[in-house]
Amino acid sequence: MITLVRVDNRLIHGQVVEAWLPHLKVQRVVVADDEAASSPLIRAAMALAVQSAIEVQILPLAQVDFAAVSKDAVRTLVLLRDVASVPFAFAHGLTLEHLNLGNVHFGAGRRQVSPSVFLAEAELQALQGLADKGVRVEARAVPSEKAVELGELSERWTKGG
């Protein structure tokens, strides 16, 4: 059962471990990321960051069985490095009701839309496409922050940040 899908360039880090995992009461974290999956050092560091009672899977994006993860009864947080991975996962069986943008770093063509999220126009369009399919899209770094919904993110993007 997907509890939350989060886009975060840093994947598993302090905000996730200290705020999101307890808040969501997840039993499993699935990191769907090619770079993390290919690095033994990154995999080990991420696995050590999470308490042992929580299962951690770190797999290349294309190797995650999103349909199976979506259907089983295990409360799961799915972490993706970038916005581009979300439509891929969705097209490959990810049941997605709630998408949280946690940390999306500055880059060419991106504008700041929240304190920790920068988006390019194509990313904003991809997110709108998901919202059109019923996905609630928001930005916030930690659960205690007020969520910034997609409409407000779009407005901020149009105004230049």
N, CA and C of each residue as an Amber inpcrd file, in Angstrom:
protein
   483
   0.8510000  -1.1610000   0.0000000   0.0000000   0.0000000   0.0000000
   0.9040000   1.2340000   0.0000000   0.7180000   2.0820000  -0.9620000
   1.5100000   3.3010000  -1.0410000   0.9290000   4.3220000  -0.0730000
   1.7250000   4.7340000   0.8760000   1.3190000   5.7490000   1.8330000
   1.6250000   7.1330000   1.2800000   2.7850000   7.2770000   0.6430000
   3.1890000   8.5540000   0.0650000   4.2790000   8.2970000  -0.9640000
   4.2650000   9.0860000  -2.0320000   5.3650000   9.1150000  -2.9830000
   5.9940000  10.4970000  -2.8340000   7.3010000  10.5150000  -2.6870000
   8.0270000  11.7670000  -2.4480000   9.1540000  11.9120000  -3.4580000
   9.2510000  13.0930000  -4.0530000  10.3710000  13.4280000  -4.9230000
  11.3600000  14.2120000  -4.0800000  12.5850000  13.7020000  -3.9940000
  13.5990000  14.3260000  -3.1560000  14.9710000  13.9970000  -3.7240000
  15.6900000  15.0150000  -4.1720000  17.0120000  14.7990000  -4.7490000
  17.9450000  14.0520000  -3.8110000  17.7140000  14.1900000  -2.5130000
  18.6170000  13.5840000  -1.5330000  18.1430000  12.2020000  -1.0870000
  16.9720000  11.7740000  -1.5320000  16.4070000  10.4650000  -1.2200000
  16.2690000  10.2730000   0.2900000  16.9930000   9.3510000   0.9030000
  16.8780000   9.1420000   2.3560000  17.8730000  10.0730000   3.0580000
  17.3450000  10.9420000   3.9080000  18.1730000  11.8700000   4.6760000
  17.4180000  12.2400000   5.9450000  17.9190000  13.1730000   6.7130000
  17.3730000  13.5000000   8.0160000  15.8940000  13.8270000   8.0400000
  15.4220000  14.6580000   7.0970000  13.9970000  15.0190000   7.0750000
  13.1240000  13.7810000   6.8840000  13.5610000  12.8900000   6.0400000
  12.7870000  11.6720000   5.7840000  12.7960000  10.7820000   7.0220000
  13.9840000  10.5350000   7.5650000  14.1300000   9.6170000   8.6990000
  13.4730000  10.1690000   9.9650000  13.7020000  11.4300000  10.2660000
  13.2340000  12.0040000  11.5290000  11.7970000  12.5240000  11.4810000
  11.3050000  12.9060000  10.3130000   9.9640000  13.5020000  10.2420000
   8.9580000  12.6270000   9.4990000   9.2900000  12.2570000   8.2620000
   8.3050000  11.5620000   7.4350000   8.0440000  10.1230000   7.8830000
   9.0810000   9.3700000   8.1830000   8.8700000   7.9660000   8.5670000
   7.9930000   7.8290000   9.8090000   8.2690000   8.5710000  10.8970000
   7.3770000   8.4620000  12.0550000   5.9630000   8.9900000  11.7620000
   5.8830000  10.0830000  11.0190000   4.5810000  10.6770000  10.6980000
   3.7030000   9.7120000   9.9030000   4.2970000   9.0380000   8.9400000
   3.5420000   8.1340000   8.0640000   3.3970000   6.7280000   8.6410000
   4.2070000   6.4060000   9.6370000   4.2050000   5.0580000  10.2420000
   4.4180000   3.9700000   9.1820000   5.4030000   4.2180000   8.3010000
   5.6630000   3.2670000   7.2230000   6.4010000   2.0430000   7.7410000
   6.2210000   0.9590000   6.9980000   6.9050000  -0.2890000   7.2890000
   7.9910000  -0.5770000   6.2630000   7.9330000   0.1730000   5.1390000
   8.8890000  -0.0730000   4.0650000   9.1730000   1.2400000   3.3450000
  10.4320000   1.3990000   2.9460000  10.8460000   2.5130000   2.1000000
  11.3810000   1.9060000   0.8140000  10.8480000   2.3420000  -0.3080000
  11.3400000   1.9080000  -1.6120000  11.9910000   3.1050000  -2.2820000
  13.2920000   2.9990000  -2.5150000  14.0370000   4.0190000  -3.2460000
  14.1720000   3.5100000  -4.6710000  13.5680000   4.2160000  -5.5990000
  13.6080000   3.8330000  -7.0120000  14.5430000   4.8080000  -7.7210000
  15.8150000   4.4280000  -7.8080000  16.8130000   5.3550000  -8.3370000
  18.0170000   4.5910000  -8.8680000  18.3650000   4.8370000 -10.1090000
  19.4730000   4.1360000 -10.7530000  20.8170000   4.4160000 -10.0750000
  21.0790000   5.6770000  -9.7700000  22.3660000   6.0390000  -9.1740000
  22.5440000   5.3970000  -7.7920000  21.5250000   5.5140000  -6.9550000
  21.6280000   4.9260000  -5.6150000  21.7670000   3.4100000  -5.6840000
  21.0090000   2.7760000  -6.5710000  21.0430000   1.3180000  -6.6820000
  22.3920000   0.8080000  -7.1730000  23.0890000   1.6190000  -7.9550000
  24.3590000   1.1660000  -8.5290000  25.5530000   1.4130000  -7.6070000
  25.3360000   2.0860000  -6.4870000  26.4470000   2.4050000  -5.5950000
  26.3290000   1.6560000  -4.2700000  27.2360000   0.7040000  -4.0070000
  27.2050000  -0.0020000  -2.7210000  27.3260000   0.9500000  -1.5260000
  28.0950000   2.0070000  -1.6750000  28.2830000   2.9630000  -0.5910000
  26.9780000   3.7080000  -0.2860000  26.3090000   4.1880000  -1.3200000
  25.0420000   4.9020000  -1.1260000  23.9890000   3.9540000  -0.5450000
  23.9150000   2.7380000  -1.0810000  22.9370000   1.7620000  -0.5640000
  23.1700000   1.4870000   0.9200000  24.4190000   1.2860000   1.2930000
  24.7410000   0.9880000   2.6940000  24.4030000   2.1740000   3.5930000
  24.7490000   3.3750000   3.1670000  24.4720000   4.5650000   3.9790000
  22.9700000   4.7560000   4.1710000  22.2080000   4.5760000   3.1170000
  20.7510000   4.7340000   3.2300000  20.1440000   3.6670000   4.1290000
  20.5760000   2.4500000   3.9660000  20.0360000   1.3600000   4.7830000
  20.3510000   1.5780000   6.2610000  21.5390000   2.0900000   6.5600000
  21.9290000   2.3440000   7.9480000  21.1700000   3.5190000   8.5630000
  20.7000000   4.4400000   7.7390000  20.0040000   5.6270000   8.2420000
  18.6090000   5.3170000   8.7720000  18.0430000   4.2160000   8.3180000
  16.6660000   3.8630000   8.6710000  16.6810000   2.7890000   9.7550000
  15.8000000   2.9410000  10.7430000  15.7500000   1.9400000  11.8090000
  15.4910000   0.5560000  11.2380000  16.0490000  -0.4470000  11.8880000
  16.0280000  -1.8080000  11.3530000  14.6290000  -2.3980000  11.2230000
  13.6480000  -1.8650000  11.9350000  12.2780000  -2.3810000  11.8430000
  11.6090000  -2.0210000  10.5160000  12.1890000  -1.0700000   9.7850000
  11.6310000  -0.6360000   8.5080000  12.4370000  -1.2690000   7.3800000
  11.7380000  -1.9630000   6.4910000  12.3890000  -2.5750000   5.3300000
  12.8080000  -1.4770000   4.3540000  14.0050000  -1.5960000   3.8040000
  14.5040000  -0.6370000   2.8150000  14.8590000  -1.3950000   1.5430000
  14.2610000  -0.9800000   0.4370000  14.5870000  -1.5270000  -0.8780000
  15.1450000  -0.3910000  -1.7250000  16.2930000  -0.6270000  -2.3270000
  16.9210000   0.3700000  -3.1970000  17.1770000  -0.3100000  -4.5280000
  16.3970000   0.0840000  -5.5250000  16.4250000  -0.5760000  -6.8250000
  16.4840000   0.4380000  -7.9580000  17.0260000   0.0250000  -9.1110000
  16.9260000   0.8990000 -10.2800000  15.4520000   1.1560000 -10.5940000
  15.1500000   2.3300000 -11.0930000  13.7750000   2.7280000 -11.3720000
  13.0230000   1.6800000 -12.1900000  13.6340000   1.1820000 -13.2300000
  12.9600000   0.2450000 -14.1320000  12.7710000  -1.1420000 -13.5220000
  13.4340000  -1.4340000 -12.3950000  13.3150000  -2.7590000 -11.7830000
  12.3100000  -2.8330000 -10.6340000  11.7260000  -1.6980000 -10.2760000
  10.7360000  -1.6990000  -9.1950000   9.4090000  -2.2070000  -9.7530000
   8.8130000  -3.1490000  -9.0580000   7.4890000  -3.6400000  -9.4330000
   6.4610000  -2.7370000  -8.7370000   6.1910000  -1.6030000  -9.3650000
   5.3200000  -0.6030000  -8.7650000   3.9030000  -1.1320000  -8.5330000
   3.4180000  -1.9700000  -9.4190000   2.0710000  -2.5310000  -9.2600000
   2.0010000  -3.3840000  -7.9940000   3.0020000  -4.2180000  -7.7660000
   3.0160000  -5.0800000  -6.5810000   3.1250000  -4.2570000  -5.3050000
   3.9920000  -3.2520000  -5.3070000   4.1580000  -2.3890000  -4.1370000
   2.8490000  -1.6610000  -3.8300000   2.1460000  -1.2650000  -4.8720000
   0.8860000  -0.5400000  -4.7010000  -0.2220000  -1.4190000  -4.1420000
  -0.1710000  -2.7100000  -4.4610000  -1.2720000  -3.6150000  -4.1060000
  -1.1140000  -4.3130000  -2.7620000   0.1270000  -4.5030000  -2.2800000
   0.2610000  -5.2460000  -1.0280000  -0.1600000  -4.3800000   0.1650000
  -0.1840000  -4.9590000   1.3370000  -0.6980000  -4.2750000   2.5270000
   0.3850000  -3.5640000   3.3450000   1.6040000  -3.5350000   2.8610000
   2.7050000  -2.9270000   3.6020000   2.6970000  -1.4080000   3.3800000
   2.6220000  -0.6490000   4.4810000   2.6310000   0.8250000   4.3880000
   3.9950000   1.2660000   3.8540000   3.9810000   1.9060000   2.6830000
   5.2220000   2.1640000   1.9600000   5.3840000   3.6320000   1.5710000
   6.5940000   4.1270000   1.7590000   7.0130000   5.4270000   1.2520000
   7.8930000   5.1530000   0.0370000   7.5190000   5.6880000  -1.1120000
   8.3200000   5.5550000  -2.3250000   9.0830000   6.8570000  -2.5230000
  10.4060000   6.7440000  -2.6810000  11.2560000   7.9090000  -2.8960000
  11.8140000   7.8860000  -4.3060000  11.6460000   9.0000000  -5.0060000
  12.1610000   9.1710000  -6.3590000  13.0390000  10.4180000  -6.3720000
  14.1250000  10.3810000  -7.1420000  15.0740000  11.4880000  -7.1550000
  14.5540000  12.7220000  -7.8760000  13.7640000  12.5260000  -8.9250000
  13.3710000  13.6700000  -9.7430000  11.9390000  13.5400000 -10.2450000
  11.4060000  14.6540000 -10.6950000  10.0290000  14.7010000 -11.1830000
   9.8500000  13.7870000 -12.3930000  10.8340000  13.6830000 -13.2520000
  10.7290000  12.8550000 -14.4570000  10.4660000  11.3840000 -14.1360000
  10.8790000  10.9290000 -12.9730000  10.6610000   9.5300000 -12.5870000
   9.2040000   9.2340000 -12.2330000   8.4570000  10.2550000 -11.8520000
   7.0900000  10.0340000 -11.3880000   6.1740000   9.5350000 -12.5060000
   6.1060000  10.2050000 -13.6640000   5.2520000   9.6670000 -14.7340000
   5.6680000   8.2660000 -15.1700000   6.9770000   7.9730000 -15.1470000
   7.4540000   6.6320000 -15.4800000   6.8690000   5.6190000 -14.5090000
   7.0030000   5.8880000 -13.2120000   6.4950000   4.9690000 -12.1910000
   4.9780000   4.8180000 -12.3100000   4.2920000   5.9180000 -12.5420000
   2.8370000   5.9080000 -12.6900000   2.4330000   5.0390000 -13.8840000
   3.1550000   5.1830000 -14.9840000   2.8620000   4.3940000 -16.1990000
   3.1910000   2.9120000 -16.0040000   4.0230000   2.6050000 -15.0090000
   4.4190000   1.2220000 -14.7440000   3.7400000   0.6520000 -13.4940000
   2.5490000   1.1240000 -13.2100000   1.7280000   0.4800000 -12.1940000
   1.6710000   1.1290000 -10.8330000   2.3600000   2.2520000 -10.6300000
   2.3170000   2.9160000  -9.3370000   0.9370000   3.5300000  -9.1160000
   0.2630000   3.0920000  -8.0660000  -0.9920000   3.7020000  -7.6740000
  -0.6360000   4.9430000  -6.8790000  -0.9760000   6.0660000  -7.4350000
  -0.4990000   7.3320000  -6.8820000  -1.6820000   8.2360000  -6.5740000
  -1.8690000   8.4980000  -5.2860000  -2.9220000   9.4240000  -4.8670000
  -2.3340000  10.7330000  -4.3640000  -1.1350000  10.6570000  -3.7540000
  -0.5370000  11.8160000  -3.0970000   0.9530000  11.8700000  -3.4410000
   1.3720000  12.9580000  -4.0450000   2.7730000  13.1630000  -4.4070000
   3.2990000  14.3700000  -3.6490000   4.3760000  14.1600000  -2.9090000
   5.0180000  15.2290000  -2.1560000   6.3340000  15.5860000  -2.8260000
   6.5120000  16.8630000  -3.1030000   7.7850000  17.3610000  -3.6030000
   8.5480000  17.8810000  -2.3910000   9.6280000  17.1980000  -2.0490000
  10.3720000  17.5690000  -0.8500000  11.5380000  18.4830000  -1.1500000
  12.4750000  18.0090000  -1.9390000  13.6520000  18.7850000  -2.3180000
  13.9310000  18.5430000  -3.7950000  13.7490000  19.5620000  -4.5880000
  14.1000000  19.5180000  -6.0040000  15.0160000  20.7100000  -6.2150000
  16.2830000  20.4280000  -6.4280000  17.2970000  21.4760000  -6.4610000
  17.2130000  22.3790000  -7.6770000  17.8330000  23.5420000  -7.5390000
  17.9270000  24.5010000  -8.6290000  18.6800000  23.8910000  -9.8000000
  18.2720000  24.2410000 -11.0000000  18.9580000  23.8060000 -12.2110000
  18.5660000  24.7130000 -13.3650000  19.1990000  24.5180000 -14.4920000
  18.9190000  25.3350000 -15.6720000  17.4340000  25.2710000 -16.0230000
  16.8230000  26.4320000 -16.1980000  15.4210000  26.5130000 -16.5800000
  14.4380000  26.3300000 -15.4430000  14.9290000  26.1390000 -14.2400000
  14.0460000  25.9390000 -13.0900000  13.8250000  27.2570000 -12.3440000
  12.6240000  27.3720000 -11.7820000  12.2710000  28.5220000 -10.9590000
  11.8590000  28.0260000  -9.5800000  12.1670000  28.8190000  -8.5800000
  11.8170000  28.4470000  -7.2150000  10.3160000  28.6090000  -6.9950000
   9.6790000  27.5370000  -6.4900000   8.2390000  27.5660000  -6.2360000
   7.9170000  27.3150000  -4.7630000   8.9050000  26.9020000  -3.9950000
   8.7920000  26.7610000  -2.5380000  10.2090000  26.8900000  -1.9960000
  10.3780000  26.9650000  -0.6820000  11.7350000  27.1220000  -0.1550000
  12.7170000  26.0390000  -0.6200000  12.2310000  24.8280000  -0.8800000
  13.1430000  23.7420000  -1.2460000  12.8370000  23.0910000  -2.5950000
  11.9540000  23.7040000  -3.3770000  11.5740000  23.1040000  -4.6580000
  11.7200000  24.1180000  -5.7930000  12.4530000  23.6810000  -6.8200000
  12.6390000  24.4480000  -8.0480000  12.1200000  23.5720000  -9.1860000
  11.3140000  24.1360000 -10.0840000  10.7420000  23.3460000 -11.1720000
  10.9530000  24.0130000 -12.5210000  11.1370000  23.1790000 -13.5350000
  11.1690000  23.6360000 -14.9200000   9.7440000  23.5640000 -15.4620000
   9.4930000  24.2510000 -16.5430000   8.1520000  24.2710000 -17.1240000
   7.6700000  22.8690000 -17.4850000   8.5410000  22.0610000 -18.0700000
   8.1560000  20.6880000 -18.4430000   7.7920000  19.8590000 -17.2110000
   8.5020000  20.0710000 -16.1040000   8.1800000  19.3500000 -14.8680000
   6.8160000  19.7760000 -14.3380000   6.5540000  21.0580000 -14.3970000
   5.2600000  21.5680000 -13.9540000   4.1350000  20.9870000 -14.8110000
   4.3670000  20.8870000 -16.1060000   3.3650000  20.2860000 -17.0020000
   3.1600000  18.8090000 -16.6880000   4.2420000  18.0860000 -16.3920000
   4.1210000  16.6670000 -16.0340000   3.3180000  16.5060000 -14.7460000
   3.5620000  17.3810000 -13.7950000   2.8150000  17.3410000 -12.5370000
   1.3380000  17.6580000 -12.7610000   1.0630000  18.6090000 -13.6470000
  -0.3310000  18.9380000 -13.9640000  -1.0100000  17.7490000 -14.6310000
  -0.2800000  17.0330000 -15.4800000  -0.8280000  15.8300000 -16.1000000
  -1.2050000  14.7820000 -15.0720000  -0.3910000  14.6410000 -14.0340000
  -0.7140000  13.7110000 -12.9470000  -1.9200000  14.2050000 -12.1520000
  -1.9640000  15.4970000 -11.8940000  -3.1050000  16.0680000 -11.1630000
  -4.4010000  15.8590000 -11.9460000  -4.3210000  15.9560000 -13.2670000
  -5.4960000  15.7290000 -14.1120000  -6.0030000  14.2850000 -14.0020000
  -5.1240000  13.3850000 -13.5460000  -5.4910000  11.9760000 -13.3540000
  -5.8670000  11.6860000 -11.9040000  -6.0210000  12.7310000 -11.1080000
  -6.4780000  12.5580000  -9.7340000  -5.4090000  12.5460000  -8.6640000
  -4.1610000  12.8320000  -9.0210000  -3.0750000  12.8380000  -8.0400000
  -3.0230000  14.1990000  -7.3390000  -2.9760000  14.1720000  -6.0120000
  -2.8000000  15.4040000  -5.2410000  -1.3080000  15.7010000  -5.1810000
  -0.9030000  16.8540000  -5.7030000   0.5070000  17.2400000  -5.7450000
   0.7120000  18.4110000  -4.7900000   1.7240000  18.2750000  -3.9320000
   2.0440000  19.3200000  -2.9740000   3.5500000  19.4090000  -2.7920000
   3.9960000  20.5270000  -2.2370000   5.3970000  20.6960000  -1.8550000
   5.4550000  21.0470000  -0.3840000   6.3110000  20.3500000   0.3480000
   6.6590000  20.6810000   1.7290000   7.7990000  19.7670000   2.1470000
   8.7230000  20.3240000   2.8980000   9.9010000  19.5660000   3.2930000
   9.5880000  18.5640000   4.4000000   8.7790000  18.9690000   5.3640000
   8.4420000  18.1130000   6.4990000   6.9310000  18.1640000   6.7410000
   6.3890000  17.1590000   7.4070000   4.9420000  17.1030000   7.6080000
   4.3610000  18.2900000   8.3740000   5.1450000  18.9130000   9.2360000
   4.6360000  20.0300000  10.0350000   4.4990000  21.3300000   9.2440000
   5.1110000  21.4070000   8.0690000   4.9670000  22.5910000   7.2230000
   3.5980000  22.6180000   6.5650000   3.1450000  23.8190000   6.2570000
   1.9180000  23.9580000   5.4880000   2.2280000  23.5310000   4.0510000
   1.4060000  22.6560000   3.5180000   1.6030000  22.1820000   2.1440000
   1.2970000  23.2910000   1.1520000   2.1040000  23.3580000   0.1000000
   1.8430000  24.2630000  -1.0120000   1.3060000  23.3920000  -2.1420000
   0.0460000  23.5750000  -2.4840000  -0.6170000  22.7430000  -3.4910000
  -0.1790000  23.1420000  -4.9010000  -0.4440000  22.2710000  -5.8600000
   0.0150000  22.4590000  -7.2350000  -0.4500000  23.7860000  -7.8350000
  -1.6820000  24.1850000  -7.5840000  -2.1670000  25.4540000  -8.1230000
  -1.3070000  26.6200000  -7.6900000  -0.9380000  26.6380000  -6.4220000
  -0.0770000  27.6970000  -5.8930000   1.3380000  27.5750000  -6.4630000
   1.8310000  26.3510000  -6.6150000   3.1550000  26.1600000  -7.2260000
   3.1730000  26.7150000  -8.6470000   2.1130000  26.4420000  -9.3960000
   2.0100000  26.9260000 -10.7830000   1.9700000  28.4530000 -10.8140000
   1.2090000  29.0270000  -9.8940000   1.1030000  30.4880000  -9.8310000
   2.4570000  31.1040000  -9.5050000   3.1490000  30.5060000  -8.5540000
   4.4820000  31.0140000  -8.1930000   5.4480000  30.8760000  -9.3690000
   5.3510000  29.7870000 -10.0990000   6.2340000  29.5770000 -11.2490000
   5.9800000  30.6770000 -12.2940000   4.7000000  30.9480000 -12.5480000
   4.3350000  31.9650000 -13.5420000   4.8450000  33.3400000 -13.1320000
   4.8160000  33.6190000 -11.8410000   5.2860000  34.9160000 -11.3280000
   6.8120000  34.9810000 -11.2390000   7.4500000  33.8460000 -11.5050000
   8.9180000  33.8330000 -11.4910000   9.5290000  33.3840000 -10.1900000
   8.7380000  32.7400000  -9.3420000   9.2990000  32.2110000  -8.1040000
   8.7440000  32.8340000  -6.8800000
